[in-house]
Amino acid sequence: MAKVELKGVTKIYDGDVLAVEKSNVTIEDKEFCVFVGPSGCGKSTTLRMIAGLEDITAGELLIDGELMNDVPPKDRNIAMVFQNYALYPHMTVFDNMAFGLKIRKMDKEEIKRRVNQAAEMLDLTTYLDRKPKALSGGQRQRVAVGRAIVRTPKVFLFDEPLSNLDAKLRVQMRAEISDLHHRLQATMIYVTHDQVEAMTMGTKIVVMSEKRIQQIGEPLYLYNHPINKFVAGFIGTPPMNFFTLKIAEKNGKLVADEGSFTLVPTEEQAKYLKAYVGKEVYFGIRPEDIHYQTAPAAENNMQLKVTNKEPLGAETHVFLQVKDSNIVAKVAPDVVLQLGESVNFTPDMTRAKFFDKETEINICEPNIEKKW
Ligand code: ADP
């Protein structure tokens, strides 16, 4: 059992550097919770406060309901896996994994049993006598994970553990860590700047930006219901497209005008956009929700110039000019479009998002679940 709760957790470093502002998160037992956000948003600081490597300036950290703020790291029953593996170069794989147990004066036979069991789980059995320099990056990372497993901690913390691996190995290790989570049934907290890692591994994602939590939810919930423009643009590849539209009323009907084309919001969206008549809003649409048309559609037709294309095999990304910038649409690989050609596309308005130009809040979904 390990439930981790952050209540109003704030970190201010020496010299008045605000790193984390009033974080409220509940990480349930056995959850795989990923903190994701751009560099400098406060993810690592959050993790280091949970580990006890940084003091908490304000707020409370609870593990299984017990206040942890002043409990030393070694007594928190937490194991952390670092980006740089932090292995001892002069020790063998066995000794690296056993080290934490030896200093706790654990029985030798028990140490052996635990290390062997972890080595088997991580496919390291044949490498136990090697030194870290004789291992590949992926194997080193597995030793670092093994060192955490042998301690049977309540909570595993991972700080960007895959950043030093090449792209192919990252994909493999992603699956291995997810599998490990499944097998160990442990609470894991994972920090990354890579939204693909967050989407593929997390059972819960905490999106951070500018030292604050922006949204918490399951991966697909965040993808489909982003609370603001930041989350909408951060989750998903290629990212959501944004451009500005002006809300107007034409013949009693609400429309969103780009200048060269006009879009008609759904009835549900119109209810919320009424308050914006005469104002500009950000329009957001994902690349897979902009559909190529062989002939102009009667409604919501966007005639746009093709500025670039990227054939990826299974699909092609087409870049289309909207005013001075480009948006991306995904088309089937057999659709052949010429550079410079003007073609017709239609956004699926049921999938479209509208954001307030000042607050950047998602205008038409005011009832998004707030779990923080
Ligand atoms: P992330 O992990 O999201 O990249 P960090 O938690 O490392 O972000 O950093 C959050 C903010 O705190 C940044 O502005 C960073 O410069 C600052 N920061 C991090 N560590 C320290 C430190 N030891 N002293 C002062 N400021 C720090």
Boltz pocket constraint, residues with backbone or C-beta under 6 A from the ligand:
constraints:
  - pocket:
      binder: B
      contacts: [[A, 13], [A, 14], [A, 17], [A, 18], [A, 19], [A, 20], [A, 37], [A, 38], [A, 39], [A, 40], [A, 41], [A, 42], [A, 43], [A, 44], [A, 45], [A, 46]]
      max_distance: 6.0
